[in-house]
Amino acid sequence: MQYGEGSAMFCDEVRQEHNGKDIYIGVYSSGDYNAPLTPEKYTAASFTIIATTMIDPMEAPEKAKEISVYFPGEVDPAVRLEIKLPEDAYNRADESDELSRFPRAPVTTRAVMVLRNQSFKEAGFVRVIMTYGEEKFLLGRLKINFKDAPKDDGGDMLKELVGG
């Protein structure tokens, strides 16, 4: 493993069951989001990002990492989160401990970011980037397409479908 890995998933909503399991609703598996077009600008895009990262602090012992979300055409991030790693992630097991013979598991974190009614200046990609030390890792991206709202056809399409 490189010292940093991870992924980002885009969906409409995350709910948690009573037993602690998560339910992901409306996952964008195609990697595309069709943002509605309004007369003044493209707007009203809403989605949730789940960024899961794994860091091996023994290979690159930085004390924190940053998750940033960039919108198409924007230089500065729309969202920036700093995640501090737990102090015990840097402590190796005592050599006399019987667990010391096993490889140390990487530290895994998950950030859930809910973005509502976002506006985009242009089509392109929403990118989720993890910065750890001097390294940057692309965790995931979602392509933003602009789509005209459907026009009112006066019910002709429904009549055609039902044979009326």
VMD Tcl script that builds the backbone (N, CA, C; Angstrom):
set m [mol new atoms 492]
animate dup $m
set s [atomselect $m all]
$s set {name element resname resid chain x y z} {
  {N N MET 1 A 0.843 -1.174 0.000}
  {CA C MET 1 A 0.000 0.000 0.000}
  {C C MET 1 A 0.885 1.233 0.000}
  {N N GLN 2 A 0.537 2.175 -0.864}
  {CA C GLN 2 A 1.101 3.495 -0.755}
  {C C GLN 2 A 0.700 4.018 0.609}
  {N N TYR 3 A 1.343 5.044 1.134}
  {CA C TYR 3 A 0.967 5.450 2.482}
  {C C TYR 3 A -0.389 6.120 2.561}
  {N N GLY 4 A -1.024 6.447 1.441}
  {CA C GLY 4 A -2.375 6.983 1.463}
  {C C GLY 4 A -3.218 6.403 0.355}
  {N N GLU 5 A -4.406 5.942 0.696}
  {CA C GLU 5 A -5.354 5.417 -0.273}
  {C C GLU 5 A -6.741 5.824 0.159}
  {N N GLY 6 A -7.700 5.678 -0.747}
  {CA C GLY 6 A -9.067 5.960 -0.355}
  {C C GLY 6 A -9.995 5.997 -1.545}
  {N N SER 7 A -11.236 6.372 -1.275}
  {CA C SER 7 A -12.239 6.470 -2.328}
  {C C SER 7 A -13.309 7.463 -1.892}
  {N N ALA 8 A -14.065 7.942 -2.867}
  {CA C ALA 8 A -15.194 8.821 -2.589}
  {C C ALA 8 A -16.402 8.279 -3.325}
  {N N MET 9 A -17.529 8.264 -2.647}
  {CA C MET 9 A -18.784 7.834 -3.249}
  {C C MET 9 A -19.752 9.007 -3.193}
  {N N PHE 10 A -20.530 9.176 -4.252}
  {CA C PHE 10 A -21.511 10.248 -4.334}
  {C C PHE 10 A -22.902 9.633 -4.320}
  {N N CYS 11 A -23.791 10.177 -3.504}
  {CA C CYS 11 A -25.163 9.685 -3.438}
  {C C CYS 11 A -26.088 10.817 -3.011}
  {N N ASP 12 A -27.394 10.533 -2.986}
  {CA C ASP 12 A -28.361 11.546 -2.562}
  {C C ASP 12 A -28.407 11.689 -1.051}
  {N N GLU 13 A -28.309 10.574 -0.334}
  {CA C GLU 13 A -28.514 10.621 1.111}
  {C C GLU 13 A -27.904 9.395 1.774}
  {N N VAL 14 A -27.494 9.564 3.030}
  {CA C VAL 14 A -27.022 8.453 3.865}
  {C C VAL 14 A -27.912 8.404 5.097}
  {N N ARG 15 A -28.450 7.238 5.377}
  {CA C ARG 15 A -29.254 7.043 6.589}
  {C C ARG 15 A -28.615 5.947 7.414}
  {N N GLN 16 A -28.792 6.034 8.707}
  {CA C GLN 16 A -28.233 5.009 9.584}
  {C C GLN 16 A -29.361 4.230 10.246}
  {N N GLU 17 A -29.261 2.905 10.161}
  {CA C GLU 17 A -30.239 2.034 10.793}
  {C C GLU 17 A -29.997 2.006 12.301}
  {N N HIS 18 A -30.963 1.470 13.045}
  {CA C HIS 18 A -30.848 1.383 14.502}
  {C C HIS 18 A -29.679 0.502 14.930}
  {N N ASN 19 A -29.301 -0.465 14.089}
  {CA C ASN 19 A -28.202 -1.360 14.434}
  {C C ASN 19 A -26.839 -0.822 13.999}
  {N N GLY 20 A -26.801 0.421 13.496}
  {CA C GLY 20 A -25.535 1.050 13.146}
  {C C GLY 20 A -25.137 0.919 11.688}
  {N N LYS 21 A -25.848 0.112 10.905}
  {CA C LYS 21 A -25.520 -0.025 9.489}
  {C C LYS 21 A -25.963 1.219 8.725}
  {N N ASP 22 A -25.229 1.542 7.670}
  {CA C ASP 22 A -25.565 2.687 6.828}
  {C C ASP 22 A -26.339 2.239 5.603}
  {N N ILE 23 A -27.251 3.098 5.159}
  {CA C ILE 23 A -27.994 2.891 3.916}
  {C C ILE 23 A -27.634 4.055 2.999}
  {N N TYR 24 A -27.128 3.744 1.812}
  {CA C TYR 24 A -26.796 4.760 0.827}
  {C C TYR 24 A -27.942 4.824 -0.177}
  {N N ILE 25 A -28.555 5.991 -0.325}
  {CA C ILE 25 A -29.716 6.159 -1.188}
  {C C ILE 25 A -29.315 6.987 -2.397}
  {N N GLY 26 A -29.672 6.507 -3.579}
  {CA C GLY 26 A -29.408 7.249 -4.807}
  {C C GLY 26 A -27.946 7.355 -5.140}
  {N N VAL 27 A -27.226 6.226 -5.162}
  {CA C VAL 27 A -25.786 6.225 -5.469}
  {C C VAL 27 A -25.582 6.530 -6.954}
  {N N TYR 28 A -24.678 7.462 -7.233}
  {CA C TYR 28 A -24.369 7.827 -8.618}
  {C C TYR 28 A -23.323 6.859 -9.167}
  {N N SER 29 A -23.774 5.685 -9.551}
  {CA C SER 29 A -22.840 4.663 -10.032}
  {C C SER 29 A -22.324 4.969 -11.427}
  {N N SER 30 A -23.045 5.753 -12.208}
  {CA C SER 30 A -22.581 6.089 -13.559}
  {C C SER 30 A -21.524 7.175 -13.540}
  {N N GLY 31 A -21.413 7.889 -12.406}
  {CA C GLY 31 A -20.425 8.967 -12.317}
  {C C GLY 31 A -20.891 10.266 -12.923}
  {N N ASP 32 A -22.197 10.389 -13.249}
  {CA C ASP 32 A -22.736 11.610 -13.846}
  {C C ASP 32 A -23.846 12.187 -12.976}
  {N N TYR 33 A -23.921 13.517 -12.937}
  {CA C TYR 33 A -25.000 14.223 -12.252}
  {C C TYR 33 A -25.544 15.238 -13.230}
  {N N ASN 34 A -26.836 15.178 -13.512}
  {CA C ASN 34 A -27.463 16.122 -14.430}
  {C C ASN 34 A -28.071 17.264 -13.631}
  {N N ALA 35 A -27.362 18.386 -13.607}
  {CA C ALA 35 A -27.801 19.553 -12.844}
  {C C ALA 35 A -28.873 20.293 -13.643}
  {N N PRO 36 A -29.977 20.663 -13.000}
  {CA C PRO 36 A -31.033 21.376 -13.723}
  {C C PRO 36 A -30.589 22.786 -14.109}
  {N N LEU 37 A -31.048 23.232 -15.238}
  {CA C LEU 37 A -30.735 24.567 -15.743}
  {C C LEU 37 A -31.863 25.520 -15.361}
  {N N THR 38 A -31.509 26.627 -14.745}
  {CA C THR 38 A -32.495 27.652 -14.420}
  {C C THR 38 A -32.195 28.881 -15.270}
  {N N PRO 39 A -33.127 29.801 -15.394}
  {CA C PRO 39 A -32.890 30.961 -16.274}
  {C C PRO 39 A -31.648 31.772 -15.909}
  {N N GLU 40 A -31.343 31.931 -14.606}
  {CA C GLU 40 A -30.213 32.789 -14.232}
  {C C GLU 40 A -28.890 32.042 -14.120}
  {N N LYS 41 A -28.927 30.777 -13.772}
  {CA C LYS 41 A -27.690 30.003 -13.645}
  {C C LYS 41 A -28.027 28.534 -13.428}
  {N N TYR 42 A -27.011 27.709 -13.469}
  {CA C TYR 42 A -27.178 26.300 -13.155}
  {C C TYR 42 A -27.110 26.176 -11.638}
  {N N THR 43 A -28.084 25.548 -11.039}
  {CA C THR 43 A -28.131 25.557 -9.583}
  {C C THR 43 A -28.911 24.361 -9.050}
  {N N ALA 44 A -29.096 24.347 -7.743}
  {CA C ALA 44 A -29.934 23.372 -7.033}
  {C C ALA 44 A -29.387 21.955 -7.085}
  {N N ALA 45 A -28.093 21.805 -7.251}
  {CA C ALA 45 A -27.495 20.480 -7.191}
  {C C ALA 45 A -27.304 20.104 -5.727}
  {N N SER 46 A -27.778 18.941 -5.342}
  {CA C SER 46 A -27.642 18.468 -3.964}
  {C C SER 46 A -27.169 17.029 -3.984}
  {N N PHE 47 A -26.160 16.732 -3.189}
  {CA C PHE 47 A -25.673 15.365 -3.084}
  {C C PHE 47 A -24.851 15.212 -1.823}
  {N N THR 48 A -24.543 13.980 -1.510}
  {CA C THR 48 A -23.741 13.643 -0.335}
  {C C THR 48 A -22.473 12.954 -0.822}
  {N N ILE 49 A -21.361 13.269 -0.197}
  {CA C ILE 49 A -20.078 12.638 -0.533}
  {C C ILE 49 A -19.604 11.870 0.694}
  {N N ILE 50 A -19.238 10.609 0.489}
  {CA C ILE 50 A -18.645 9.800 1.547}
  {C C ILE 50 A -17.200 9.547 1.140}
  {N N ALA 51 A -16.262 10.141 1.859}
  {CA C ALA 51 A -14.836 9.977 1.561}
  {C C ALA 51 A -14.236 9.043 2.602}
  {N N THR 52 A -13.757 7.896 2.151}
  {CA C THR 52 A -13.121 6.917 3.030}
  {C C THR 52 A -11.636 6.900 2.699}
  {N N THR 53 A -10.795 7.037 3.713}
  {CA C THR 53 A -9.355 7.078 3.483}
  {C C THR 53 A -8.637 6.108 4.402}
  {N N MET 54 A -7.500 5.626 3.924}
  {CA C MET 54 A -6.632 4.759 4.719}
  {C C MET 54 A -5.233 5.341 4.692}
  {N N ILE 55 A -4.632 5.453 5.853}
  {CA C ILE 55 A -3.284 6.006 5.991}
  {C C ILE 55 A -2.460 5.031 6.812}
  {N N ASP 56 A -1.241 4.776 6.372}
  {CA C ASP 56 A -0.303 4.006 7.178}
  {C C ASP 56 A 0.648 5.000 7.831}
  {N N PRO 57 A 0.405 5.365 9.084}
  {CA C PRO 57 A 1.227 6.397 9.721}
  {C C PRO 57 A 2.670 5.976 9.938}
  {N N MET 58 A 2.958 4.686 9.875}
  {CA C MET 58 A 4.343 4.242 10.041}
  {C C MET 58 A 5.172 4.543 8.799}
  {N N GLU 59 A 4.515 4.630 7.637}
  {CA C GLU 59 A 5.244 4.931 6.404}
  {C C GLU 59 A 5.350 6.434 6.151}
  {N N ALA 60 A 4.355 7.199 6.585}
  {CA C ALA 60 A 4.349 8.656 6.384}
  {C C ALA 60 A 3.695 9.292 7.594}
  {N N PRO 61 A 4.453 9.523 8.641}
  {CA C PRO 61 A 3.862 9.918 9.918}
  {C C PRO 61 A 3.437 11.383 10.028}
  {N N GLU 62 A 2.525 11.820 9.176}
  {CA C GLU 62 A 1.929 13.146 9.328}
  {C C GLU 62 A 0.853 13.051 10.408}
  {N N LYS 63 A 0.594 14.134 11.087}
  {CA C LYS 63 A -0.378 14.118 12.186}
  {C C LYS 63 A -1.805 14.401 11.727}
  {N N ALA 64 A -1.991 14.866 10.491}
  {CA C ALA 64 A -3.331 15.186 10.010}
  {C C ALA 64 A -3.370 15.041 8.492}
  {N N LYS 65 A -4.563 14.911 7.981}
  {CA C LYS 65 A -4.776 14.897 6.538}
  {C C LYS 65 A -5.928 15.839 6.241}
  {N N GLU 66 A -6.047 16.206 4.989}
  {CA C GLU 66 A -7.097 17.142 4.607}
  {C C GLU 66 A -7.887 16.540 3.453}
  {N N ILE 67 A -9.212 16.688 3.527}
  {CA C ILE 67 A -10.097 16.285 2.442}
  {C C ILE 67 A -10.682 17.576 1.872}
  {N N SER 68 A -10.545 17.767 0.557}
  {CA C SER 68 A -11.061 18.968 -0.098}
  {C C SER 68 A -11.968 18.571 -1.248}
  {N N VAL 69 A -13.014 19.367 -1.456}
  {CA C VAL 69 A -13.943 19.160 -2.563}
  {C C VAL 69 A -13.867 20.382 -3.463}
  {N N TYR 70 A -13.568 20.148 -4.741}
  {CA C TYR 70 A -13.446 21.218 -5.720}
  {C C TYR 70 A -14.585 21.114 -6.726}
  {N N PHE 71 A -15.216 22.254 -7.031}
  {CA C PHE 71 A -16.271 22.305 -8.036}
  {C C PHE 71 A -15.664 22.643 -9.390}
  {N N PRO 72 A -16.351 22.305 -10.482}
  {CA C PRO 72 A -15.840 22.610 -11.823}
  {C C PRO 72 A -15.561 24.104 -11.983}
  {N N GLY 73 A -14.399 24.427 -12.538}
  {CA C GLY 73 A -14.036 25.811 -12.812}
  {C C GLY 73 A -13.594 26.610 -11.605}
  {N N GLU 74 A -13.535 26.000 -10.430}
  {CA C GLU 74 A -13.152 26.706 -9.209}
  {C C GLU 74 A -11.718 26.357 -8.827}
  {N N VAL 75 A -10.957 27.346 -8.393}
  {CA C VAL 75 A -9.575 27.134 -7.961}
  {C C VAL 75 A -9.533 26.774 -6.473}
  {N N ASP 76 A -10.382 27.438 -5.691}
  {CA C ASP 76 A -10.420 27.184 -4.249}
  {C C ASP 76 A -11.442 26.094 -3.939}
  {N N PRO 77 A -11.183 25.298 -2.904}
  {CA C PRO 77 A -12.137 24.238 -2.567}
  {C C PRO 77 A -13.448 24.800 -2.024}
  {N N ALA 78 A -14.546 24.130 -2.362}
  {CA C ALA 78 A -15.860 24.477 -1.817}
  {C C ALA 78 A -15.977 23.979 -0.388}
  {N N VAL 79 A -15.308 22.866 -0.093}
  {CA C VAL 79 A -15.302 22.267 1.241}
  {C C VAL 79 A -13.883 21.849 1.556}
  {N N ARG 80 A -13.449 22.086 2.794}
  {CA C ARG 80 A -12.121 21.645 3.238}
  {C C ARG 80 A -12.256 21.134 4.669}
  {N N LEU 81 A -11.867 19.888 4.892}
  {CA C LEU 81 A -11.920 19.275 6.220}
  {C C LEU 81 A -10.528 18.834 6.630}
  {N N GLU 82 A -10.126 19.175 7.840}
  {CA C GLU 82 A -8.874 18.638 8.376}
  {C C GLU 82 A -9.236 17.501 9.322}
  {N N ILE 83 A -8.602 16.361 9.130}
  {CA C ILE 83 A -8.853 15.189 9.964}
  {C C ILE 83 A -7.569 14.856 10.700}
  {N N LYS 84 A -7.600 14.947 12.014}
  {CA C LYS 84 A -6.431 14.613 12.831}
  {C C LYS 84 A -6.460 13.116 13.126}
  {N N LEU 85 A -5.321 12.495 12.941}
  {CA C LEU 85 A -5.215 11.063 13.219}
  {C C LEU 85 A -5.016 10.847 14.716}
  {N N PRO 86 A -5.545 9.749 15.245}
  {CA C PRO 86 A -5.392 9.491 16.687}
  {C C PRO 86 A -3.929 9.289 17.063}
  {N N GLU 87 A -3.548 9.795 18.230}
  {CA C GLU 87 A -2.151 9.718 18.675}
  {C C GLU 87 A -1.658 8.285 18.762}
  {N N ASP 88 A -2.527 7.351 19.163}
  {CA C ASP 88 A -2.084 5.961 19.302}
  {C C ASP 88 A -1.776 5.302 17.954}
  {N N ALA 89 A -2.116 5.958 16.848}
  {CA C ALA 89 A -1.784 5.403 15.532}
  {C C ALA 89 A -0.281 5.385 15.294}
  {N N TYR 90 A 0.463 6.187 16.047}
  {CA C TYR 90 A 1.911 6.296 15.843}
  {C C TYR 90 A 2.711 5.421 16.796}
  {N N ASN 91 A 2.053 4.780 17.728}
  {CA C ASN 91 A 2.748 3.944 18.711}
  {C C ASN 91 A 2.812 2.505 18.225}
  {N N ARG 92 A 4.001 1.966 18.154}
  {CA C ARG 92 A 4.152 0.553 17.787}
  {C C ARG 92 A 3.923 -0.301 19.026}
  {N N ALA 93 A 3.434 -1.511 18.779}
  {CA C ALA 93 A 3.228 -2.435 19.898}
  {C C ALA 93 A 4.574 -2.782 20.525}
  {N N ASP 94 A 4.577 -2.993 21.811}
  {CA C ASP 94 A 5.787 -3.397 22.532}
  {C C ASP 94 A 6.306 -4.695 21.906}
  {N N GLU 95 A 7.606 -4.793 21.708}
  {CA C GLU 95 A 8.188 -5.976 21.070}
  {C C GLU 95 A 7.878 -7.268 21.816}
  {N N SER 96 A 7.645 -7.180 23.124}
  {CA C SER 96 A 7.315 -8.387 23.883}
  {C C SER 96 A 5.844 -8.778 23.701}
  {N N ASP 97 A 5.044 -7.890 23.140}
  {CA C ASP 97 A 3.632 -8.169 22.917}
  {C C ASP 97 A 3.485 -9.186 21.791}
  {N N GLU 98 A 2.642 -10.186 21.966}
  {CA C GLU 98 A 2.502 -11.214 20.933}
  {C C GLU 98 A 1.888 -10.677 19.641}
  {N N LEU 99 A 1.183 -9.536 19.690}
  {CA C LEU 99 A 0.610 -8.955 18.477}
  {C C LEU 99 A 1.635 -8.219 17.629}
  {N N SER 100 A 2.818 -7.969 18.165}
  {CA C SER 100 A 3.815 -7.193 17.428}
  {C C SER 100 A 4.298 -7.923 16.179}
  {N N ARG 101 A 4.078 -9.221 16.075}
  {CA C ARG 101 A 4.536 -9.954 14.882}
  {C C ARG 101 A 3.600 -9.767 13.685}
  {N N PHE 102 A 2.424 -9.185 13.923}
  {CA C PHE 102 A 1.487 -8.956 12.831}
  {C C PHE 102 A 1.672 -7.557 12.267}
  {N N PRO 103 A 1.432 -7.398 10.946}
  {CA C PRO 103 A 1.525 -6.044 10.379}
  {C C PRO 103 A 0.479 -5.130 11.009}
  {N N ARG 104 A 0.834 -3.894 11.167}
  {CA C ARG 104 A -0.083 -2.914 11.751}
  {C C ARG 104 A -1.094 -2.485 10.687}
  {N N ALA 105 A -2.358 -2.469 11.043}
  {CA C ALA 105 A -3.405 -2.074 10.104}
  {C C ALA 105 A -3.364 -0.570 9.874}
  {N N PRO 106 A -3.692 -0.117 8.661}
  {CA C PRO 106 A -3.737 1.326 8.422}
  {C C PRO 106 A -4.896 1.966 9.183}
  {N N VAL 107 A -4.788 3.255 9.403}
  {CA C VAL 107 A -5.843 4.009 10.064}
  {C C VAL 107 A -6.885 4.369 9.000}
  {N N THR 108 A -8.136 3.994 9.237}
  {CA C THR 108 A -9.219 4.268 8.295}
  {C C THR 108 A -10.141 5.325 8.879}
  {N N THR 109 A -10.471 6.318 8.067}
  {CA C THR 109 A -11.416 7.352 8.490}
  {C C THR 109 A -12.492 7.499 7.421}
  {N N ARG 110 A -13.623 8.027 7.838}
  {CA C ARG 110 A -14.720 8.271 6.897}
  {C C ARG 110 A -15.309 9.641 7.198}
  {N N ALA 111 A -15.422 10.454 6.161}
  {CA C ALA 111 A -16.031 11.780 6.283}
  {C C ALA 111 A -17.280 11.804 5.413}
  {N N VAL 112 A -18.399 12.228 5.982}
  {CA C VAL 112 A -19.652 12.356 5.239}
  {C C VAL 112 A -19.940 13.842 5.092}
  {N N MET 113 A -20.007 14.303 3.844}
  {CA C MET 113 A -20.241 15.715 3.558}
  {C C MET 113 A -21.568 15.859 2.812}
  {N N VAL 114 A -22.484 16.614 3.361}
  {CA C VAL 114 A -23.786 16.837 2.748}
  {C C VAL 114 A -23.766 18.222 2.102}
  {N N LEU 115 A -23.933 18.265 0.796}
  {CA C LEU 115 A -23.916 19.523 0.044}
  {C C LEU 115 A -25.304 19.744 -0.540}
  {N N ARG 116 A -25.940 20.831 -0.178}
  {CA C ARG 116 A -27.307 21.126 -0.623}
  {C C ARG 116 A -27.347 22.431 -1.389}
  {N N ASN 117 A -28.147 22.443 -2.455}
  {CA C ASN 117 A -28.404 23.636 -3.273}
  {C C ASN 117 A -27.121 24.331 -3.712}
  {N N GLN 118 A -26.239 23.544 -4.273}
  {CA C GLN 118 A -24.973 24.078 -4.762}
  {C C GLN 118 A -25.131 24.605 -6.177}
  {N N SER 119 A -24.407 25.654 -6.507}
  {CA C SER 119 A -24.417 26.225 -7.850}
  {C C SER 119 A -23.078 25.947 -8.519}
  {N N PHE 120 A -23.128 25.671 -9.796}
  {CA C PHE 120 A -21.916 25.413 -10.570}
  {C C PHE 120 A -21.814 26.451 -11.680}
  {N N LYS 121 A -20.600 26.981 -11.882}
  {CA C LYS 121 A -20.375 27.972 -12.931}
  {C C LYS 121 A -20.300 27.331 -14.305}
  {N N GLU 122 A -19.873 26.082 -14.332}
  {CA C GLU 122 A -19.689 25.401 -15.614}
  {C C GLU 122 A -19.776 23.898 -15.410}
  {N N ALA 123 A -19.964 23.200 -16.519}
  {CA C ALA 123 A -19.959 21.738 -16.474}
  {C C ALA 123 A -18.521 21.277 -16.230}
  {N N GLY 124 A -18.376 20.069 -15.756}
  {CA C GLY 124 A -17.049 19.520 -15.470}
  {C C GLY 124 A -17.135 18.522 -14.341}
  {N N PHE 125 A -16.084 18.417 -13.558}
  {CA C PHE 125 A -16.027 17.404 -12.504}
  {C C PHE 125 A -15.963 18.025 -11.116}
  {N N VAL 126 A -16.758 17.480 -10.202}
  {CA C VAL 126 A -16.560 17.709 -8.776}
  {C C VAL 126 A -15.487 16.710 -8.377}
  {N N ARG 127 A -14.405 17.186 -7.773}
  {CA C ARG 127 A -13.284 16.315 -7.406}
  {C C ARG 127 A -13.100 16.306 -5.899}
  {N N VAL 128 A -12.845 15.114 -5.361}
  {CA C VAL 128 A -12.562 14.954 -3.934}
  {C C VAL 128 A -11.092 14.575 -3.822}
  {N N ILE 129 A -10.314 15.433 -3.146}
  {CA C ILE 129 A -8.857 15.268 -3.059}
  {C C ILE 129 A -8.459 15.098 -1.597}
  {N N MET 130 A -7.593 14.127 -1.328}
  {CA C MET 130 A -6.991 13.994 -0.006}
  {C C MET 130 A -5.569 14.520 -0.092}
  {N N THR 131 A -5.199 15.382 0.836}
  {CA C THR 131 A -3.825 15.863 0.947}
  {C C THR 131 A -3.253 15.290 2.234}
  {N N TYR 132 A -2.109 14.634 2.103}
  {CA C TYR 132 A -1.438 14.036 3.257}
  {C C TYR 132 A 0.034 14.358 3.119}
  {N N GLY 133 A 0.533 15.227 3.993}
  {CA C GLY 133 A 1.906 15.705 3.830}
  {C C GLY 133 A 1.977 16.547 2.570}
  {N N GLU 134 A 2.903 16.237 1.688}
  {CA C GLU 134 A 3.048 16.949 0.419}
  {C C GLU 134 A 2.315 16.244 -0.715}
  {N N GLU 135 A 1.772 15.069 -0.452}
  {CA C GLU 135 A 1.130 14.268 -1.494}
  {C C GLU 135 A -0.355 14.576 -1.607}
  {N N LYS 136 A -0.872 14.510 -2.841}
  {CA C LYS 136 A -2.303 14.666 -3.102}
  {C C LYS 136 A -2.803 13.405 -3.789}
  {N N PHE 137 A -3.997 12.971 -3.371}
  {CA C PHE 137 A -4.599 11.759 -3.919}
  {C C PHE 137 A -6.021 12.074 -4.353}
  {N N LEU 138 A -6.381 11.704 -5.586}
  {CA C LEU 138 A -7.755 11.847 -6.057}
  {C C LEU 138 A -8.560 10.682 -5.496}
  {N N LEU 139 A -9.548 10.992 -4.656}
  {CA C LEU 139 A -10.384 9.946 -4.062}
  {C C LEU 139 A -11.561 9.600 -4.958}
  {N N GLY 140 A -12.061 10.569 -5.706}
  {CA C GLY 140 A -13.191 10.312 -6.598}
  {C C GLY 140 A -13.635 11.586 -7.276}
  {N N ARG 141 A -14.512 11.423 -8.268}
  {CA C ARG 141 A -15.032 12.574 -8.984}
  {C C ARG 141 A -16.426 12.254 -9.521}
  {N N LEU 142 A -17.186 13.311 -9.716}
  {CA C LEU 142 A -18.544 13.211 -10.240}
  {C C LEU 142 A -18.667 14.215 -11.369}
  {N N LYS 143 A -19.059 13.740 -12.547}
  {CA C LYS 143 A -19.189 14.624 -13.699}
  {C C LYS 143 A -20.510 15.378 -13.617}
  {N N ILE 144 A -20.428 16.708 -13.735}
  {CA C ILE 144 A -21.601 17.567 -13.712}
  {C C ILE 144 A -21.968 17.927 -15.147}
  {N N ASN 145 A -23.174 17.539 -15.546}
  {CA C ASN 145 A -23.725 17.894 -16.851}
  {C C ASN 145 A -24.844 18.896 -16.630}
  {N N PHE 146 A -25.009 19.823 -17.548}
  {CA C PHE 146 A -26.132 20.747 -17.473}
  {C C PHE 146 A -27.233 20.226 -18.376}
  {N N LYS 147 A -28.441 20.241 -17.865}
  {CA C LYS 147 A -29.564 19.696 -18.612}
  {C C LYS 147 A -30.736 20.661 -18.521}
  {N N ASP 148 A -31.343 20.967 -19.671}
  {CA C ASP 148 A -32.527 21.820 -19.670}
  {C C ASP 148 A -33.671 21.096 -18.982}
  {N N ALA 149 A -34.468 21.844 -18.258}
  {CA C ALA 149 A -35.658 21.272 -17.631}
  {C C ALA 149 A -36.602 20.798 -18.732}
  {N N PRO 150 A -37.326 19.693 -18.500}
  {CA C PRO 150 A -38.260 19.225 -19.527}
  {C C PRO 150 A -39.344 20.268 -19.801}
  {N N LYS 151 A -39.670 20.404 -21.064}
  {CA C LYS 151 A -40.687 21.376 -21.455}
  {C C LYS 151 A -42.071 20.751 -21.320}
  {N N ASP 152 A -43.046 21.562 -20.995}
  {CA C ASP 152 A -44.429 21.108 -20.885}
  {C C ASP 152 A -44.953 20.836 -22.292}
  {N N ASP 153 A -45.335 19.594 -22.545}
  {CA C ASP 153 A -45.836 19.230 -23.868}
  {C C ASP 153 A -47.359 19.222 -23.924}
  {N N GLY 154 A -48.004 19.784 -22.914}
  {CA C GLY 154 A -49.467 19.850 -22.884}
  {C C GLY 154 A -50.125 18.489 -22.707}
  {N N GLY 155 A -49.374 17.508 -22.228}
  {CA C GLY 155 A -49.951 16.173 -22.018}
  {C C GLY 155 A -49.879 15.275 -23.234}
  {N N ASP 156 A -49.281 15.756 -24.353}
  {CA C ASP 156 A -49.214 14.946 -25.558}
  {C C ASP 156 A -48.448 13.652 -25.357}
  {N N MET 157 A -47.366 13.713 -24.561}
  {CA C MET 157 A -46.572 12.506 -24.343}
  {C C MET 157 A -47.392 11.455 -23.603}
  {N N LEU 158 A -48.150 11.865 -22.587}
  {CA C LEU 158 A -48.992 10.922 -21.843}
  {C C LEU 158 A -50.046 10.318 -22.757}
  {N N LYS 159 A -50.682 11.155 -23.599}
  {CA C LYS 159 A -51.690 10.649 -24.528}
  {C C LYS 159 A -51.089 9.618 -25.469}
  {N N GLU 160 A -49.858 9.885 -25.905}
  {CA C GLU 160 A -49.175 8.967 -26.819}
  {C C GLU 160 A -48.894 7.639 -26.138}
  {N N LEU 161 A -48.481 7.689 -24.851}
  {CA C LEU 161 A -48.155 6.475 -24.105}
  {C C LEU 161 A -49.384 5.613 -23.855}
  {N N VAL 162 A -50.516 6.218 -23.563}
  {CA C VAL 162 A -51.727 5.446 -23.231}
  {C C VAL 162 A -52.643 5.265 -24.449}
  {N N GLY 163 A -52.210 5.756 -25.588}
  {CA C GLY 163 A -52.974 5.553 -26.810}
  {C C GLY 163 A -54.206 6.435 -26.912}
  {N N GLY 164 A -54.129 7.644 -26.343}
  {CA C GLY 164 A -55.318 8.521 -26.332}
  {C C GLY 164 A -55.299 9.584 -27.366}
}
mol reanalyze $m
mol bondsrecalc $m
mol representation Tube
mol addrep $m
